[in-house]
Amino acid sequence: MALDKTKVVYQIYPKSYKDTTGNGIGDFRGIIEKIPYLAELGVDMVWLNPFYPSPQRDNGYDISDYTAVNPVFGDMADFEEMVRVAKEHNIDFMLDMVLNHCSTEHEWFQKALAGDKYYQDFFFIQDQPTDWLSKFGGSAWAPFGDTGKYYLHLFDVTQADLNWRNPNVRKELFKVVNFWRDKGVKGFRFDVINLIGKDEVLVDCPENEGKPAYTDKPIVHDYLHMMNEATFGADDSFMTVGEMSSTTIDNCVLYSAPERHELSMAFNFHHLKVDYEDGQKWTITPFDFEELKRLYHTWGKEMSERGGWSALFWNNHDQPRALNRFVDIKNFRNEGATMLAASIHLSRGTPYIYMGEEIGMIDPDYDSMADYVDVESINAYQMLLDQGKSPEQAFQIIQAKSRDNSRTPMQWDASENAGFSTGAPWLKVGKSYKDINVEKEMDGPIFKFYKELIRLRKEMPIISEGSYLPALEDSQEVYAFERHLDGQKLLVLNHFYGSEVEVAIPEDYQTGRVLLSNYDDAELAEKVILKPYQTLAILV
């Protein structure tokens, strides 16, 4: 598959993008209305979080019907119109495919529960549970009806893991993928896809909550190859990305190397754990710049040298806003937002923009736990109290780390509810909407900078195709890298702090030209003073 490396993906959390009915929930018609805005930004593809029928125990990642639309978002005709209108603006859609597990309300599981042996083999059902833990806490096994047996759920108890070893399961899932391809969809994001390779017999694994027993097993590569062959593999214009849970560089090279015919690229999350104290999410600690730099360099260099391809991102629906995590937003929101953008858009890999990032949206700054709806946050608050934290301390941690931080409604203008809905939004709008909104920011520095980054990637092969080399590895404040292609070289300096820092410019770049900076007066010399959160790209 010849992946088009000039493309940029924009992620929409449909529930929070634009509501046209006044029920407080975003919908397909809202997305249709905003397609000209996305075209103005310049993105090529829109990744939509799940919109399928679902009991919503895990925000739609618990699917009860893979080939239908949850009526809250519209109907199939709306979906088809959305795909058609987007295509007129040269934008395609990437759908979220959750193929590791399905909802226990799915007819497959219901038939299995009713005693149908054919469908029981769609799941992992055994007499004795193993010691594996669910990623949502507690055992990864639950009683299978009143049979005395247990079924596997690596996530919520209502999300039953599917048995990919069964060829009938694979056949059904490949039919799902082809159903959406026939609707004109041009991309898929496969949720926790590196967990589908379970062994024939599941046994205890005391190490790391059982993860090594089911993560990145060699057979996953076989399954992905089969899926590629049976579905999207023949279409060169197709783009696929695998969300990889607790993965390794070795595996991501294999998942994404073109000659292996598995996926176009892989997501990993290691860089978004650099502000976890002792690896624990529900903590508050300054981000570890050295670790961030090390991860970006290691992954960048290895994927480059070994022919793998990464999906690059700072934000998504499961993460607090990166600006709150990595930038002094009180003083340098614009500079920080543009620097973070350049640090991935000028790097090697496909950049993803999460809705609102292009206007510098920040966490909502809620007042109390009553404002949160995310089940993970509500459970974590209780857990923190149980650990002896005061309500104030616990709330402060939720404010910093909740997934709801990124799920707040898109801020379109300064009118009530940020122009998202005429009704009460399903999740409260962030406090900043009067100052930070599309109407105001489209002429501002952040939106314009994103447009420029997208344009440069399309026009300059060194950005889309060049190799990645770490630079200035000893710097304690600057994350820098080089891109090389056909005798051209690009040096990108990203200053991660709100102070000034002096940087020695390598000799061959001193006579280059400034390709891009988020400050106006950037000049080259032997030594350059980088301003707070400055990004500077030098082309030779």
Secondary structure as the mmCIF struct_conf table of DSSP 4:
data_model
#
loop_
_struct_conf.conf_type_id
_struct_conf.id
_struct_conf.beg_label_comp_id
_struct_conf.beg_label_asym_id
_struct_conf.beg_label_seq_id
_struct_conf.end_label_comp_id
_struct_conf.end_label_asym_id
_struct_conf.end_label_seq_id
TURN_TY1_P TURN_TY1_P1 LYS A 5 THR A 6
STRN STRN1 VAL A 9 ILE A 12
HELX_RH_3T_P HELX_RH_3T_P1 PRO A 14 SER A 16
TURN_TY1_P TURN_TY1_P2 TYR A 17 TYR A 17
BEND BEND1 THR A 20 ILE A 25
HELX_RH_AL_P HELX_RH_AL_P1 PHE A 28 GLU A 33
TURN_TY1_P TURN_TY1_P3 LYS A 34 LYS A 34
HELX_RH_AL_P HELX_RH_AL_P2 ILE A 35 LEU A 41
TURN_TY1_P TURN_TY1_P4 GLY A 42 GLY A 42
BEND BEND2 ASP A 44 ASP A 44
STRN STRN2 MET A 45 LEU A 48
HELX_LH_PP_P HELX_LH_PP_P1 ASN A 49 PRO A 50
BEND BEND3 TYR A 52 TYR A 52
TURN_TY1_P TURN_TY1_P5 ARG A 57 GLY A 60
BEND BEND4 ASP A 62 ASP A 62
BEND BEND5 SER A 64 SER A 64
TURN_TY1_P TURN_TY1_P6 TYR A 66 THR A 67
BEND BEND6 ALA A 68 ALA A 68
HELX_RH_3T_P HELX_RH_3T_P2 PRO A 71 PHE A 73
HELX_RH_AL_P HELX_RH_AL_P3 MET A 76 GLU A 88
TURN_TY1_P TURN_TY1_P7 HIS A 89 ASN A 90
STRN STRN3 ASP A 92 MET A 97
BEND BEND7 ASN A 100 ASN A 100
STRN STRN4 HIS A 101 SER A 103
TURN_TY1_P TURN_TY1_P8 THR A 104 GLU A 105
BEND BEND8 HIS A 106 HIS A 106
HELX_RH_AL_P HELX_RH_AL_P4 GLU A 107 LEU A 113
TURN_TY1_P TURN_TY1_P9 ALA A 114 GLY A 115
HELX_RH_AL_P HELX_RH_AL_P5 LYS A 117 GLN A 120
TURN_TY1_P TURN_TY1_P10 ASP A 121 PHE A 122
STRN STRN5 PHE A 123 PHE A 123
STRN STRN6 ILE A 125 GLN A 126
BEND BEND9 ASP A 127 GLN A 128
BEND BEND10 ASP A 131 ASP A 131
STRN STRN7 LEU A 133 LEU A 133
TURN_TY1_P TURN_TY1_P11 LYS A 135 PHE A 136
BEND BEND11 GLY A 137 GLY A 138
STRN STRN8 SER A 139 SER A 139
BEND BEND12 ALA A 140 ALA A 140
STRN STRN9 TRP A 141 PRO A 143
TURN_TY1_P TURN_TY1_P12 GLY A 145 ASP A 146
BEND BEND13 THR A 147 GLY A 148
STRN STRN10 TYR A 150 LEU A 152
BEND BEND14 LEU A 154 ASP A 156
TURN_TY1_P TURN_TY1_P13 VAL A 157 THR A 158
STRN STRN11 GLN A 159 ASP A 161
STRN STRN12 LEU A 162 LEU A 162
TURN_TY1_P TURN_TY1_P14 TRP A 164 ARG A 165
BEND BEND15 ASN A 166 ASN A 166
HELX_RH_AL_P HELX_RH_AL_P6 PRO A 167 ARG A 181
TURN_TY1_P TURN_TY1_P15 ASP A 182 GLY A 184
STRN STRN13 GLY A 187 PHE A 190
TURN_TY1_P TURN_TY1_P16 ASP A 191 VAL A 192
HELX_RH_3T_P HELX_RH_3T_P3 ILE A 193 LEU A 195
BEND BEND16 GLU A 200 VAL A 201
HELX_RH_3T_P HELX_RH_3T_P4 GLU A 207 ALA A 213
TURN_TY1_P TURN_TY1_P17 TYR A 214 TYR A 214
BEND BEND17 THR A 215 ASP A 216
TURN_TY1_P TURN_TY1_P18 PRO A 218 PRO A 218
HELX_RH_AL_P HELX_RH_AL_P7 ILE A 219 ALA A 230
TURN_TY1_P TURN_TY1_P19 THR A 231 THR A 231
HELX_RH_3T_P HELX_RH_3T_P5 PHE A 232 ALA A 234
TURN_TY1_P TURN_TY1_P20 ASP A 236 SER A 237
STRN STRN14 MET A 239 GLU A 243
TURN_TY1_P TURN_TY1_P21 SER A 245 SER A 246
HELX_RH_AL_P HELX_RH_AL_P8 ILE A 249 SER A 256
HELX_RH_3T_P HELX_RH_3T_P6 PRO A 258 ARG A 260
BEND BEND18 GLU A 262 GLU A 262
BEND BEND19 SER A 264 SER A 264
STRN STRN15 MET A 265 PHE A 267
HELX_RH_3T_P HELX_RH_3T_P7 HIS A 270 LYS A 273
TURN_TY1_P TURN_TY1_P22 VAL A 274 ASP A 275
BEND BEND20 TYR A 276 TYR A 276
STRN STRN16 GLU A 277 GLU A 277
TURN_TY1_P TURN_TY1_P23 ASP A 278 GLY A 279
STRN STRN17 GLN A 280 GLN A 280
BEND BEND21 LYS A 281 TRP A 282
HELX_RH_AL_P HELX_RH_AL_P9 PHE A 289 ARG A 306
TURN_TY1_P TURN_TY1_P24 GLY A 307 GLY A 307
STRN STRN18 SER A 310 SER A 310
STRN STRN19 ALA A 311 LEU A 312
BEND BEND22 TRP A 314 TRP A 314
TURN_TY1_P TURN_TY1_P25 HIS A 317 ASP A 318
BEND BEND23 GLN A 319 GLN A 319
HELX_RH_AL_P HELX_RH_AL_P10 ALA A 322 PHE A 326
BEND BEND24 VAL A 327 VAL A 327
HELX_RH_AL_P HELX_RH_AL_P11 ILE A 329 HIS A 345
TURN_TY1_P TURN_TY1_P26 LEU A 346 LEU A 346
BEND BEND25 SER A 347 GLY A 349
STRN STRN20 THR A 350 TYR A 354
TURN_TY1_P TURN_TY1_P27 MET A 355 GLY A 356
HELX_RH_3T_P HELX_RH_3T_P8 GLU A 357 ILE A 359
TURN_TY1_P TURN_TY1_P28 GLY A 360 GLY A 360
BEND BEND26 ASP A 367 SER A 368
HELX_RH_3T_P HELX_RH_3T_P9 MET A 369 ASP A 371
HELX_RH_AL_P HELX_RH_AL_P12 VAL A 375 ASP A 386
TURN_TY1_P TURN_TY1_P29 GLN A 387 GLY A 388
HELX_RH_AL_P HELX_RH_AL_P13 PRO A 391 LYS A 401
TURN_TY1_P TURN_TY1_P30 ARG A 403 ARG A 403
HELX_RH_AL_P HELX_RH_AL_P14 ASP A 404 ARG A 407
BEND BEND27 THR A 408 THR A 408
HELX_LH_PP_P HELX_LH_PP_P2 PRO A 409 MET A 410
BEND BEND28 ASP A 413 SER A 415
HELX_RH_3T_P HELX_RH_3T_P10 GLU A 416 GLY A 419
BEND BEND29 PHE A 420 PHE A 420
BEND BEND30 THR A 422 GLY A 423
BEND BEND31 TRP A 426 LEU A 427
HELX_LH_PP_P HELX_LH_PP_P3 LYS A 428 GLY A 430
HELX_RH_3T_P HELX_RH_3T_P11 LYS A 431 LYS A 434
TURN_TY1_P TURN_TY1_P31 ASP A 435 ASP A 435
BEND BEND32 ILE A 436 ILE A 436
HELX_RH_AL_P HELX_RH_AL_P15 VAL A 438 GLU A 441
TURN_TY1_P TURN_TY1_P32 MET A 442 ASP A 443
BEND BEND33 GLY A 444 GLY A 444
HELX_RH_AL_P HELX_RH_AL_P16 PRO A 445 GLU A 459
HELX_RH_AL_P HELX_RH_AL_P17 PRO A 461 GLU A 465
STRN STRN21 SER A 467 ALA A 471
TURN_TY1_P TURN_TY1_P33 GLU A 473 ASP A 474
BEND BEND34 GLN A 476 GLU A 477
STRN STRN22 VAL A 478 LEU A 485
TURN_TY1_P TURN_TY1_P34 ASP A 486 GLY A 487
STRN STRN23 GLN A 488 HIS A 495
BEND BEND35 TYR A 497 SER A 499
STRN STRN24 VAL A 501 ALA A 504
HELX_LH_PP_P HELX_LH_PP_P4 ILE A 505 PRO A 506
HELX_RH_3T_P HELX_RH_3T_P12 GLU A 507 TYR A 509
TURN_TY1_P TURN_TY1_P35 GLN A 510 THR A 511
BEND BEND36 GLY A 512 GLY A 512
STRN STRN25 ARG A 513 SER A 517
BEND BEND37 ASN A 518 TYR A 519
TURN_TY1_P TURN_TY1_P36 ASP A 520 ASP A 521
BEND BEND38 GLU A 526 GLU A 526
STRN STRN26 LYS A 527 LEU A 530
TURN_TY1_P TURN_TY1_P37 PRO A 532 TYR A 533
STRN STRN27 THR A 535 LEU A 539
#
